[in-house]
Amino acid sequence: MSSKNCLKALIKLGGTDTTGSTGDICTVTAYRGKKNLAILEIGSRRGDSALAWKEYFGSNANIDMITYGGNNDSHKFDNPTINCANDESCGRIHTFYCDQSDAERLEKEVIAARPDGWDVVIDDGSHVPAHNIISFEVLWKHVRPGGVYVVEDIETSYYPKSTVYGYNFEAGISAAPPLNALSRFRQDVINRGYMGPSGHTFSLFEGDDTIMEIGFARNVMFVRKALKGTDSGGKSYDDYPKKPAILPGINLVHDTIKETLAIFREQSKLLDKWRP
């Protein structure tokens, strides 16, 4: 979309902290007008963004908001729907009080309430890189085909040591991928079809075979899910690539896949300290 239209979107989100980058807005604007649109935002406070999404995407949009009080639940936030209690469309705004790193509660409370998933998921929550990863790996399976998952304020991945919402965390450019959210999102899962006969074994978490695109804008990252259905040739997303080139040394590729997966599993243990 044009920068002018992105700016209009930003103006409509005035009063929220979802205004640090045009990247997130331009990524989700394509979903305006979609029938039965469903949005999930992690990180609601007073509910300004919930009301803004409702205004921008229309009163028929279903908007789910996750709010939480930070480390030790010490930051209390108001009910996001309180300012629109007399608006009939506010019945489509649903609030969940949940720690975004609590996979069990996400499954039982948030996902169970929206079993058909979301077109757009926006992580504007704690901004702790490990939380970004845990939430994504739980919620990605429930993003609808053609949908997008957006992670905002990714600058926290550059901080070797810092504190946000009461969480003390360690990250940094050279940190292991679970601590640096940016390096955890490997584009290799998109290109497994080009890794030779054993490429299909390169899987990092459930559902990563549906990742179609990983992109970045200023201080924001997005992951787009493949569409279902077939193209004019009767082929689905999974049917590609048709005949990828096989070059000398393909056996070495197989060895590096095994090595990389072993490293990934070992690094993933670092996330355990961030789970409830």
N, C-alpha and C positions, 0 to 999 in steps of 0.2 A: 504494500500500500504506500501511498505518498507520504512524505514527511509531514505535510500539512494535515492529513487526516489523522496521523499518529498523534500530532499535537492536540487535535480536538479531543482525542481519546484521553490524553493526559489531563486536559482541562476538566473533563468530566469526572476524573478521579481525584480532583482537588480535595484537600482535607485528609487524604490518606497518605501513607508512606510508600504507596505503590507508584511513586512518581520519579524514582531515581534514574530511570532509563527508559528510552522509547522502545528498547528491544522487547521487553515483556509485553507491552501493550500491542505492538505491531504483530507479535506472534499470535495473540489470541483474537485479534480483531476479525479474522477470517470467519470466526464462528458466530458472528452476529446474525440473527435471523434463523439460525438452525432450529429445526423443530425438536422439541423435547430436549433442549440444551440443558446439560448438567455441569455445574462448576463446583470444584472443591478448593477452598483456600485454607491453608494451614497458617495460622497466625492472625486471628481476628482480635481486635482490642475493643474499641467502642462500637465497632460495627460500621464505621465510615465506608470501608471498602465494600462491604456487603450491599449497602445501599447504592453505592456507585456502580457496582456490577449490575444490580437490578435495573438501574436507570439506563445504563449503557447497552446491555444485552436485551432489555425488554422485560416486561412484567411476567412473561411466560417462562423465563429462565428459572431453573431450579438451582439454588445457591446453597451449598453446604459450607459451613464455617467451623474450623477447629480453633478453640481458644484454650489457653493454658497459662498458668501463673509463673512460668520459668522455673529455675532450679529451686527445689523445696517448696514450689508453689507459692512463692513469696510475692509475686506481682499479680494482684487481683484486677481483673478486667470486668467491665460492665457487660450486660447482656447485649449482644450486637443487634437484636431486633427491637430494642426498647423504643427507639425513636420513630418507628413506623408501625406501631401497634394498631393504628386505625386504617392502615392501607391494606386492602384485600390481598394484593400481590405479595405481601410480607408472609403470607402462608406458605410461600415457596422458599423462604429462607429458613434454614434449619441450623441450629447451633449444637455443637458437640464440645464437651469439656474433656479434653484428652491430651495426654503427653504424646507428642509425635514420635517419640522413640519407643513407645509401648506397643509392640506389634500385636500383642494379644487383644488389647483394647481397640486398636484400629480395626482389627478383624471383626470383633464381636459387636462393636457399637457403631462405628462409622461405615464400614463396608457393608455390614448386614442391613443397614438402613437404606442403602442405595445399591441393591444387588446387580443392577444393570450398568453400574459404573458411571464414569464421568467423561465428558469431552475435553475438559480442561482441568488440570490440577496445578495449583500455584503454591509453592512452598515459600512462604514469607514468615516462617515461624521463628525458632530459636536462633537460626543462622549458625549453629554449631555444625561443622562439616560432617561429623559422624552421624548427627541426627538427619541431615540431608540424605545420607546414603541409606540409613535404616528405613526411613519413611518411603523413599523411592522404591526400594526392593520389596516392600510390602504392597504399596499402592499401584505400582506399574501394571500389574496383572489386571487391574480394574479400570484402566484407561480404555475407553472405547476405540475401536478401529478408526484410524484417521485422527485421533485425538492427540493432545500435546501435554507434556509435563514440564512445568517451568520452575526453575530454582532461582530465586532472587538473592541479591546481596552476597554474591559468591566471593567477595573480597576477604571474608574471614578465612578462606583456605590459604591466604598468603601470610597469616600471622603465626610466627613460631610459638608465641605464648600470648594469651589475651583472655579477656572475660567478657561475656555477653549474657544479659538476662540472668546474671548470677552463676553462670556456668564458666568454670575455668577450663580452658581447652588449649591444646597444642596442635599446631598444623604447620604450614610453611611450604614454600615451593618444592623443597626437596624431601618433604615428609612422605611416609608410606601412604599409598593410595587411600586406605580407609580414613586417614586423618586429613588428607587433602582431597576434598570431594571432586575437584576438577580432574585429577589423574585417575580417579576410580572409574569414571565413565569412559571406558575404552571403546574407541571406534572399531576395534577389531571384531566385536560381535556382529557388526553390520557386514563385515567383509569375510566372514567365515567361509563363504562359498568359493573364495579364491585361495584357500589354504590347502587345496588338494583333497584326496580321498578322506583324510581324517579331520577335515575342517569342521564337520558337523559336531565334533566333540568339544569344540571351543564354546562352552557355555559357562557363564559366570553366575547366573541366578535364574530362577524360573521366569520364563516369559521374555528373556532377552532376545529370542529369535524373532520377536515382532518389532524390534527397534528398526525404524527405517532411516532416521536421521538424528544426529546429535549436532547442535549448533550453539554458537555463543554470540552475545551482543555485550554491550558495556554493562558489566556487573550482573549479568544474567546468563543462564544456560537453559537450553530447552532440548527436550527429547521428543521426537514425533513417532507415533505408532503407525505401522503399515495399515493400509486399507484392506478390507476383505473384498472378495469378488475376483473377476478376471478381466484381462484387457481384451483388445480387439482380436488378439490371436488366441484367446481362450486360455491364457496363462495367468496364474496367480503370482503373488509376490514371492512365494516359496519356490516357484519354478525357475527362478533366476538365481545365478547366471546359468545360461543354457550350456555352453561349452567353454568354461574358463581355460585359459592357457595353462599348460603344465610344463614347467621349465626344469632343467637339470638341477638336482639338489632338493627335490620335493621331499625326500626322506628326512632331510635336516629340518624342514618345516614341521614335520610330525614331531620330531624331538623337542623343538622349541615350544610347541603347543603344550606338551606334557609338562615341561619345565615351568611355563608361565602359569598354568592352572595350579600347580603345586604351590608356587609363590603366592598366588591370589588367595588360596585357601588359608595359608599360614598368616598372611596379612589380615585376613578377615577376622581373626581372633582378637585383633585390637578393638573391634567394635563391641565386644562383650561387656567392657566396662561402662559402656554408654547405654546398655539396656537396663530397664528397671529390675 
